Amino acid sequence: MAHRIIELELNSNETIQLNLDEITNPPSNGMDGEGVMMLLQEAKPQAWWKWSAIATEFARKGLKQEAEEIAKEAVTVLQPAQAASAHSLLALLRLDSARHAPKMLLSDARADQLPPQPTKGALVDQATEFVNAGQAAIVTDPEVSESVNTLFYLTKGIYQMARFSWVGAEKDFDIVLAKHSSNVIALMGKARILYARKQYREALKGFQECLTLNPKMLPDPRIGIGLCYWQLEHRERALAAWKRAEQVHPDSWYPGLLIGIHMMNISKDPKVPGQQRQDAFLDGVNRLTQAWRESGLNNASAATAMSDVFLLKGQLNKALKAAERTIQHADTLSVAVNGRLRAARVAHTEGNYDAALVHYRTAAEEPSHPLLADIGLAQMHA
């Protein structure tokens, strides 16, 4: 396809074609970061979108270090108005790393001792530098192109969401939508903000609009549609949305996680016939196990679900490891509390009452003050 071919004019006036499909992980045919960087440095000044396309392709293939090096080189050679695109990419690379990073590191972890590494907050803070640099370029250079401007405000909106700054993110997405009313990234961002505000009906409409505009987009709007239906008590519609997402994107593990959680809920419902409950349990366990593995073992929701599965199987050490992974990767207090309660349950079952007490007390001190934490504490003092 033509848009997968980048033409570079070298200082020798020779023109070469760089096929993005030949960028592979692991690299081959000399198309590693160093080789491509040499080509870019030997070429005459290139349009910003060529730098962006090449760096993005490395990132898409999982070669983030190479992508970052190319983006940083672009900052040094592009005019400020165009360099904002490279700042945006550098910010997005940090934010992508933040998505997979732990929120915090447990100093007293018994089963899930993570190695020293940047936390989610530290990586988001690192993205701040690039967002500010992009903002400075946008403000000071009146000749910034509309494409660069759009990329920057989309990036800034995503950055604001990573900081849970819904008002700021909404403003950035509105700047994009004022000129590009069908931009699905901005529309998806606004739908997610509405969901975070518990405005589920309005969020549902937003996700449905994204789906209409781009039925194959990722992240899949059907996930959000299903979550809205779930909150609105339309469980069968939610399940249908997630199953369709699974069909359209079979390589995505998230629909399987949500369906697995739904199946586990069915297996606990006394109103459901026994055989159906058993079938739901087996299906749920299989789906959750696969989602847990494919998620890279760093998704807090998957970790919470797997902790329950391991507890049911009596695999206490695995249950504790998943619970501690939940605590360390949780984005919200409610999810972290779920991890604390499961870690407490494991410790309580083991007879490790000191550890159980720590987790129960920590959970009970949170603003949500879960009833299960009070029950656990009462049992400890019985």
WOQUI-V605161 format. One record per residue. RES is the residue in three letters. D_CENTER is the distance of its C-alpha to the mean C-alpha in whole Angstrom. Layout:
# WOQUI-V605161
RES,D_CENTER + RES,D_CENTER
This chain:
# WOQUI-V605161
MET,29 + ALA,31 + HIS,27 + ARG,26 + ILE,29 + ILE,29 + GLU,33 + LEU,34 + GLU,37 + LEU,39 + ASN,41 + SER,44 + ASN,43 + GLU,42 + THR,39 + ILE,36 + GLN,34 + LEU,30 + ASN,29 + LEU,25 + ASP,25 + GLU,27 + ILE,24 + THR,23 + ASN,21 + PRO,24 + PRO,26 + SER,29 + ASN,32 + GLY,31 + MET,28 + ASP,27 + GLY,25 + GLU,29 + GLY,31 + VAL,29 + MET,29 + MET,33 + LEU,33 + LEU,31 + GLN,33 + GLU,36 + ALA,36 + LYS,37 + PRO,35 + GLN,32 + ALA,30 + TRP,27 + TRP,25 + LYS,26 + TRP,25 + SER,21 + ALA,22 + ILE,23 + ALA,20 + THR,17 + GLU,19 + PHE,19 + ALA,15 + ARG,14 + LYS,17 + GLY,15 + LEU,17 + LYS,16 + GLN,19 + GLU,21 + ALA,19 + GLU,19 + GLU,23 + ILE,23 + ALA,22 + LYS,24 + GLU,27 + ALA,26 + VAL,26 + THR,30 + VAL,31 + LEU,30 + GLN,32 + PRO,30 + ALA,29 + GLN,27 + ALA,26 + ALA,23 + SER,22 + ALA,21 + HIS,20 + SER,17 + LEU,16 + LEU,17 + ALA,14 + LEU,12 + LEU,12 + ARG,12 + LEU,9 + ASP,7 + SER,9 + ALA,8 + ARG,5 + HIS,7 + ALA,10 + PRO,12 + LYS,13 + MET,16 + LEU,19 + LEU,21 + SER,25 + ASP,26 + ALA,24 + ARG,27 + ALA,25 + ASP,21 + GLN,22 + LEU,19 + PRO,21 + PRO,21 + GLN,18 + PRO,16 + THR,14 + LYS,11 + GLY,14 + ALA,16 + LEU,13 + VAL,13 + ASP,17 + GLN,17 + ALA,15 + THR,18 + GLU,21 + PHE,19 + VAL,19 + ASN,22 + ALA,24 + GLY,23 + GLN,24 + ALA,27 + ALA,28 + ILE,27 + VAL,29 + THR,32 + ASP,32 + PRO,34 + GLU,33 + VAL,30 + SER,29 + GLU,27 + SER,25 + VAL,24 + ASN,24 + THR,21 + LEU,19 + PHE,19 + TYR,19 + LEU,16 + THR,14 + LYS,16 + GLY,15 + ILE,11 + TYR,12 + GLN,14 + MET,11 + ALA,10 + ARG,13 + PHE,14 + SER,16 + TRP,17 + VAL,20 + GLY,19 + ALA,16 + GLU,19 + LYS,21 + ASP,19 + PHE,18 + ASP,22 + ILE,23 + VAL,22 + LEU,23 + ALA,26 + LYS,27 + HIS,25 + SER,25 + SER,23 + ASN,20 + VAL,17 + ILE,14 + ALA,16 + LEU,17 + MET,14 + GLY,13 + LYS,16 + ALA,16 + ARG,12 + ILE,15 + LEU,18 + TYR,16 + ALA,15 + ARG,19 + LYS,20 + GLN,21 + TYR,20 + ARG,23 + GLU,22 + ALA,19 + LEU,20 + LYS,22 + GLY,19 + PHE,17 + GLN,20 + GLU,21 + CYS,18 + LEU,19 + THR,23 + LEU,22 + ASN,20 + PRO,20 + LYS,18 + MET,15 + LEU,11 + PRO,9 + ASP,12 + PRO,14 + ARG,16 + ILE,13 + GLY,13 + ILE,17 + GLY,17 + LEU,16 + CYS,18 + TYR,21 + TRP,20 + GLN,21 + LEU,24 + GLU,25 + HIS,25 + ARG,24 + GLU,26 + ARG,24 + ALA,21 + LEU,21 + ALA,23 + ALA,20 + TRP,17 + LYS,20 + ARG,20 + ALA,17 + GLU,17 + GLN,20 + VAL,19 + HIS,16 + PRO,18 + ASP,15 + SER,12 + TRP,12 + TYR,11 + PRO,14 + GLY,16 + LEU,14 + LEU,15 + ILE,18 + GLY,19 + ILE,19 + HIS,21 + MET,24 + MET,24 + ASN,25 + ILE,27 + SER,29 + LYS,29 + ASP,31 + PRO,35 + LYS,36 + VAL,34 + PRO,37 + GLY,37 + GLN,36 + GLN,33 + ARG,32 + GLN,32 + ASP,31 + ALA,28 + PHE,27 + LEU,28 + ASP,25 + GLY,23 + VAL,23 + ASN,23 + ARG,20 + LEU,18 + THR,19 + GLN,18 + ALA,14 + TRP,15 + ARG,16 + GLU,14 + SER,10 + GLY,12 + LEU,13 + ASN,10 + ASN,9 + ALA,11 + SER,12 + ALA,13 + ALA,15 + THR,17 + ALA,18 + MET,19 + SER,21 + ASP,23 + VAL,24 + PHE,25 + LEU,27 + LEU,28 + LYS,29 + GLY,31 + GLN,29 + LEU,28 + ASN,27 + LYS,24 + ALA,24 + LEU,24 + LYS,21 + ALA,19 + ALA,20 + GLU,19 + ARG,16 + THR,15 + ILE,17 + GLN,15 + HIS,11 + ALA,12 + ASP,10 + THR,14 + LEU,17 + SER,18 + VAL,15 + ALA,17 + VAL,20 + ASN,20 + GLY,19 + ARG,22 + LEU,24 + ARG,24 + ALA,24 + ALA,28 + ARG,28 + VAL,28 + ALA,30 + HIS,33 + THR,33 + GLU,34 + GLY,37 + ASN,35 + TYR,35 + ASP,35 + ALA,31 + ALA,31 + LEU,32 + VAL,30 + HIS,27 + TYR,29 + ARG,30 + THR,26 + ALA,25 + ALA,28 + GLU,28 + GLU,25 + PRO,25 + SER,25 + HIS,27 + PRO,27 + LEU,30 + LEU,29 + ALA,29 + ASP,32 + ILE,34 + GLY,33 + LEU,34 + ALA,37 + GLN,37 + MET,37 + HIS,40 + ALA,42
